């Protein structure tokens, strides 16, 4: 820290800024101010590429942590699920604030969950894990890649229906103007195109700019990202939570990590923002992931919840198409939660998880793909 100011590195996306501002508020005191330093990451530079083709894990993390290790910044704020389980020796996760809801949601125009979608519906997601879990539940659905920030994904869902309505209104208005005999016919629509457009929200107007290929009947993403972006409750679409037992979230999903290197900064962050129950649950999830060795290359879900003297953990490792899986749940002792999580992961590997992960690695090497989760 310099002159009582803590420099906090963050990505520049709207969601990243919201997360960093929350951490900054918790760290700010009368004697210590916090300055946000916006850093462009490799993931940001490739934002128009399919997110599943970003390559190595850490695409959204490394550039921020390099600023910390070089001394340009004192700490960095990340979505914990983006932070690799193997970190530079001099860097630590200094703080893990209280977690947002860690599960996934499905967003549709009409409401309902995965089970309610008509056969052949197109579901959009950026995640190998979500793709595999959707296909495991509904192999009759089509799952297609979906790129962009949270708000962009939502607009791609909403946009096509608005475009079709705009075209229908425009055509009817054109026919009315060209046929004087139909002037008394009310038609399907009771307002002009201009009046209709004027009543659209800014979100809807921007959604009309997108022409996704394919069109999506539903999208699946993290509840935390929607909530933090202020996009959870809007009239343009319906949001339903997915059952965590079936749609097991990504390790660390919904949690934030604050990384630092200097001891005094680490201590200040830990005292101000660390939430022990969240840290324990996240440690279990990340330990299982590290022991499995899947990283971003395999569909792996691990969700943990602190319950008294135990940590309830559920893990699910799937094949890319959702037809094979190894899943289990366990109550781990809090006192030895990290060691118990490692033992749990070893059992999963022995039961066949290692083979599924190796197959995913071979497929990933062939396709040059890796997964990234949101939220």
VOGU-3710 file (C-alpha; in Angstrom, 3 decimals, decimal comma):
1> xxxxxxxxxx> 0,000/0,000/0,000  1,129/3,516/-0,808  0,066/6,570/1,237  -2,779/4,603/2,793  -4,216/3,638/-0,600  -4,763/-0,001/-1,547  -4,660/-0,589/-5,301  -7,116/-3,283/-6,346  -6,790/-4,835/-9,807  -10,003/-5,794/-11,626
11> xxxxxxxxxx> -11,228/-6,659/-15,067  -13,259/-4,007/-16,821  -16,496/-5,896/-17,454  -19,637/-4,701/-15,704  -19,825/-7,845/-13,566  -16,151/-7,676/-12,596  -16,498/-4,014/-11,613  -19,507/-4,774/-9,414  -17,576/-7,522/-7,644  -14,507/-5,325/-7,179
21> xxxxxxxxxx> -16,551/-2,405/-5,891  -18,089/-4,641/-3,237  -14,640/-5,700/-2,072  -13,431/-2,096/-2,171  -16,302/-0,974/0,061  -15,442/-3,669/2,611  -11,756/-2,718/2,599  -12,213/1,057/2,807  -11,686/2,692/6,200  -11,020/6,200/7,463
31> xxxxxxxxxx> -7,298/5,459/7,247  -7,314/3,389/4,092  -8,763/4,245/0,698  -9,106/1,800/-2,172  -8,347/2,523/-5,812  -9,644/0,242/-8,549  -7,153/-0,420/-11,342  -8,762/-1,762/-14,510  -6,667/-4,390/-16,277  -7,303/-5,966/-19,658
41> xxxxxxxxxx> -6,884/-9,751/-19,648  -6,313/-12,261/-22,421  -9,903/-13,357/-22,002  -11,108/-9,789/-22,515  -9,066/-9,375/-25,685  -10,711/-12,511/-27,084  -14,219/-11,558/-26,034  -15,617/-12,029/-29,537  -14,238/-15,553/-29,789  -16,177/-18,516/-28,551
51> xxxxxxxxxx> -15,508/-18,626/-24,842  -14,907/-22,360/-25,093  -11,817/-21,661/-27,232  -9,889/-19,476/-24,795  -7,279/-22,140/-24,167  -5,434/-22,480/-20,885  -7,138/-21,935/-17,571  -6,445/-18,532/-16,042  -7,209/-16,499/-19,167  -9,205/-14,040/-17,020
61> xxxxxxxxxx> -6,847/-14,160/-14,026  -3,180/-14,106/-14,984  -2,871/-10,497/-16,107  -4,356/-9,214/-12,831  -2,123/-11,368/-10,654  0,938/-10,279/-12,626  0,184/-6,704/-11,562  0,139/-7,868/-7,937  3,401/-9,813/-8,182  5,125/-6,880/-9,917
71> xxxxxxxxxx> 4,025/-4,483/-7,170  1,910/-2,325/-9,471  -1,199/-3,362/-7,527  -1,654/-4,578/-3,965  -4,404/-7,132/-4,607  -6,683/-8,455/-7,334  -10,365/-9,454/-7,411  -11,463/-12,555/-9,319  -14,405/-14,866/-9,654  -13,058/-17,772/-7,612
81> xxxxxxxxxx> -14,047/-20,368/-10,217  -11,654/-18,673/-12,668  -8,651/-18,968/-10,316  -6,452/-21,985/-11,161  -5,935/-24,446/-8,329  -2,182/-24,117/-8,916  -1,092/-20,579/-8,066  2,285/-18,772/-8,145  4,312/-19,512/-5,029  4,284/-15,932/-3,729
91> xxxxxxxxxx> 0,557/-15,392/-4,246  -2,281/-16,420/-1,923  -6,060/-16,151/-1,816  -6,142/-13,575/0,958  -9,906/-13,229/1,211  -13,062/-15,058/0,178  -16,137/-12,888/0,902  -19,517/-14,391/1,676  -20,768/-16,312/-1,295  -23,714/-15,499/-3,532
101> xxxxxxxxxx> -26,051/-18,382/-4,497  -23,773/-20,921/-6,170  -26,202/-22,776/-8,416  -27,280/-22,507/-12,035  -30,485/-21,087/-13,479  -32,335/-21,564/-16,732  -33,698/-18,497/-18,515  -36,591/-18,734/-20,976  -39,225/-16,418/-22,416  -42,204/-18,416/-21,155
111> xxxxxxxxxx> -40,922/-19,927/-17,889  -40,239/-23,505/-16,843  -37,169/-25,606/-16,250  -35,138/-28,074/-18,329  -37,793/-30,770/-17,998  -40,422/-28,443/-19,499  -38,598/-27,687/-22,761  -40,093/-29,226/-25,897  -37,994/-31,920/-27,556  -35,451/-30,412/-29,933
121> xxxxxxxxxx> -35,260/-27,081/-28,100  -31,958/-25,229/-28,398  -30,178/-24,454/-25,127  -27,248/-22,027/-25,036  -24,321/-22,246/-22,622  -20,629/-21,388/-22,527  -19,777/-24,277/-20,214  -18,785/-27,873/-20,956  -20,167/-28,843/-17,546  -23,574/-27,282/-18,137
131> xxxxxxxxxx> -23,732/-28,789/-21,596  -23,058/-32,272/-20,224  -25,537/-31,855/-17,359  -28,292/-30,623/-19,663  -27,718/-33,524/-22,064  -27,634/-36,009/-19,194  -31,080/-34,798/-18,143  -32,505/-34,282/-21,651  -30,564/-36,009/-24,460  -33,316/-34,908/-26,862
141> xxxxxxxxxx> -32,290/-31,240/-26,556  -29,777/-29,360/-28,705  -27,029/-27,585/-26,747  -25,164/-24,861/-28,630  -22,269/-22,550/-27,641  -23,215/-19,107/-26,356  -20,699/-16,285/-26,100  -20,640/-12,836/-24,531  -21,110/-11,251/-21,132  -24,197/-12,005/-19,048
151> xxxxxxxxxx> -26,274/-9,161/-20,481  -25,235/-10,043/-24,034  -26,348/-13,661/-23,584  -29,728/-12,567/-22,265  -30,270/-10,213/-25,181  -29,468/-12,999/-27,618  -32,276/-14,996/-26,044  -34,771/-12,130/-26,104  -33,846/-10,516/-29,428  -35,259/-12,913/-32,059
161> xxxxxxxxxx> -38,829/-12,817/-30,727  -38,745/-9,015/-30,721  -37,377/-8,961/-34,246  -40,179/-11,216/-35,456  -42,795/-9,030/-33,794  -41,241/-5,929/-35,322  -41,353/-7,514/-38,776  -44,985/-8,574/-38,324  -46,015/-5,109/-37,138  -44,124/-3,446/-39,971
171> xxxxxxxxxx> -45,717/-5,720/-42,583  -49,229/-5,144/-41,240  -48,688/-1,383/-41,165  -47,381/-1,470/-44,738  -50,427/-3,445/-45,899  -52,790/-1,008/-44,185  -51,206/1,962/-45,885  -51,363/0,240/-49,268  -54,980/-0,926/-49,016  -57,486/1,824/-48,308
181> xxxxxxxxxx> -60,338/-0,701/-48,034  -58,766/-2,207/-44,910  -58,749/1,035/-42,938  -61,583/-0,157/-40,707  -59,900/-3,488/-40,010  -58,230/-3,363/-36,607  -55,758/-6,088/-37,581  -53,626/-8,031/-35,123  -51,912/-4,988/-33,607  -53,547/-1,919/-32,124
191> xxxxxxxxxx> -50,541/0,413/-32,144  -48,188/1,727/-34,777  -44,660/0,376/-35,052  -43,330/3,671/-33,733  -45,615/3,585/-30,683  -44,656/-0,032/-29,987  -40,945/0,713/-30,307  -41,176/3,765/-28,044  -42,559/1,554/-25,249  -39,671/-0,921/-25,412
201> xxxxxxxxxx> -37,088/-0,877/-22,646  -33,463/-0,046/-23,418  -32,682/-3,715/-22,796  -35,227/-4,772/-25,447  -34,023/-2,221/-27,975  -30,443/-3,411/-27,649  -31,616/-7,028/-27,806  -33,070/-6,343/-31,254  -29,558/-5,663/-32,539  -28,563/-9,325/-32,167
211> xxxxxxxxxx> -29,208/-11,961/-34,800  -27,925/-15,138/-33,117  -27,338/-18,275/-35,130  -28,858/-20,466/-33,892  -31,755/-18,958/-32,009  -31,971/-20,103/-28,398  -35,076/-21,399/-26,656  -33,308/-21,242/-23,294  -29,951/-20,369/-21,797  -28,281/-21,784/-18,686
221> xxxxxxxxxx> -25,916/-19,696/-16,574  -24,906/-18,935/-12,992  -27,441/-17,307/-10,690  -24,641/-15,274/-9,065  -23,775/-13,523/-12,305  -27,392/-12,570/-12,926  -27,877/-11,389/-9,371  -24,719/-9,270/-9,201  -25,456/-7,765/-12,613  -28,940/-6,705/-11,496
231> xxxxxxxxxx> -30,479/-8,891/-14,203  -32,159/-11,581/-12,114  -35,642/-10,043/-12,091  -36,721/-8,476/-15,371  -40,040/-8,599/-17,251  -38,461/-9,677/-20,543  -37,732/-13,264/-19,445  -38,353/-15,881/-16,751  -35,674/-17,358/-14,480  -35,893/-20,739/-12,734
241> xxxxxxxxxx> -33,344/-22,263/-10,383  -31,995/-25,677/-11,361  -31,761/-28,445/-8,766  -28,233/-28,450/-7,352  -28,285/-32,222/-6,851  -28,639/-32,687/-10,612  -26,989/-29,538/-11,914  -23,958/-29,575/-9,633  -22,218/-26,185/-9,933  -18,616/-25,506/-10,857
251> xxxxxxxxxx> -16,093/-25,477/-7,994  -16,027/-21,966/-6,529  -19,071/-20,775/-8,472  -20,721/-17,761/-6,844  -17,642/-16,941/-4,751  -15,116/-14,129/-5,103  -11,383/-14,440/-4,473  -9,079/-11,590/-3,478  -5,451/-12,474/-4,185  -2,426/-10,733/-2,653
261> xxxxxxxxxx> 1,275/-11,288/-1,976  2,465/-8,884/0,745  1,876/-10,116/4,301  0,381/-6,888/5,644  -2,014/-6,681/2,688  -3,011/-10,336/3,092  -3,781/-9,796/6,778  -5,790/-6,633/6,107  -7,865/-8,326/3,421  -8,470/-11,453/5,478
271> xxxxxxxxxx> -9,647/-9,426/8,442  -11,947/-7,221/6,376  -13,591/-9,554/3,865  -12,945/-13,235/4,601  -16,042/-15,336/5,342  -14,916/-18,597/7,018  -17,925/-20,765/6,019  -17,486/-19,757/2,381  -13,730/-20,341/2,523  -14,209/-23,827/3,975
281> xxxxxxxxxx> -16,767/-24,819/1,339  -14,638/-23,358/-1,446  -11,530/-25,118/-0,135  -13,355/-28,453/-0,287  -14,545/-27,806/-3,847  -11,147/-26,665/-5,104  -9,347/-29,518/-3,369  -11,595/-32,045/-5,085  -11,000/-30,320/-8,425  -7,223/-30,213/-7,897
291> xxxxxxxxxx> -7,067/-33,882/-6,943  -9,217/-34,901/-9,902  -6,956/-32,901/-12,194  -9,757/-31,901/-14,534  -9,168/-28,154/-14,503  -11,105/-26,507/-17,320  -10,924/-29,477/-19,689  -13,649/-31,756/-18,308  -17,304/-31,444/-17,251  -16,856/-31,423/-13,470
301> xxxxxxxxxx> -19,298/-30,147/-10,877  -18,431/-29,898/-7,188  -20,696/-28,202/-4,664  -20,058/-27,964/-0,917  -22,068/-26,528/1,979  -21,001/-26,124/5,600  -23,513/-27,754/7,940  -22,489/-27,676/11,588  -19,516/-29,980/12,139  -19,634/-31,344/8,607
311> xxxxxxxxxx> -19,231/-30,124/5,051  -21,757/-31,708/2,722  -20,146/-32,159/-0,692  -21,492/-33,534/-3,958  -19,401/-34,129/-7,079  -20,321/-35,095/-10,595  -17,863/-35,935/-13,382  -19,407/-36,487/-16,812  -18,517/-37,331/-20,357  -18,901/-34,455/-22,799
321> xxxxxxxxxx> -22,202/-35,794/-24,136  -23,617/-36,564/-20,682  -24,038/-40,281/-21,368  -21,499/-41,400/-18,752  -20,808/-40,115/-15,285  -19,327/-40,746/-11,874  -21,180/-39,013/-9,048  -21,165/-39,190/-5,264  -21,964/-37,159/-2,164  -20,336/-37,219/1,260
331> xxxxxxxxxx> -20,353/-35,490/4,647  -16,788/-34,443/5,459  -15,531/-33,418/8,916  -14,895/-29,680/9,165  -11,784/-30,195/11,251  -10,031/-32,102/8,464  -12,007/-30,848/5,503  -9,099/-30,441/3,062  -7,634/-33,898/3,695  -11,090/-35,469/3,629
341> xxxxxxxxxx> -11,844/-33,735/0,328  -8,644/-35,139/-1,175  -9,644/-38,659/-0,066  -13,114/-38,156/-1,542  -11,587/-37,116/-4,863  -9,291/-40,163/-4,862  -12,325/-42,419/-4,491  -13,996/-40,701/-7,433  -10,902/-41,254/-9,561  -10,828/-44,932/-8,677
351> xxxxxxxxxx> -14,513/-45,275/-9,577  -13,891/-44,095/-13,125  -13,624/-40,293/-12,940  -9,979/-40,468/-14,045  -10,968/-42,216/-17,282  -13,700/-39,647/-18,044  -11,273/-36,776/-17,426  -8,601/-38,359/-19,614  -11,118/-38,810/-22,405  -12,122/-35,148/-22,065
361> xxxxxxxxxx> -8,462/-34,175/-22,222  -7,976/-36,098/-25,456  -11,084/-34,525/-26,964  -9,971/-31,072/-25,805  -6,502/-31,513/-27,319  -8,108/-32,564/-30,596  -10,508/-29,619/-30,665  -8,312/-26,984/-29,007  -11,066/-26,293/-26,519  -11,332/-25,457/-22,848
371> xxxxx> -14,313/-24,462/-20,744  -15,071/-21,275/-18,907  -17,863/-20,794/-16,408  -19,604/-17,516/-15,637  -20,596/-16,142/-12,253
//
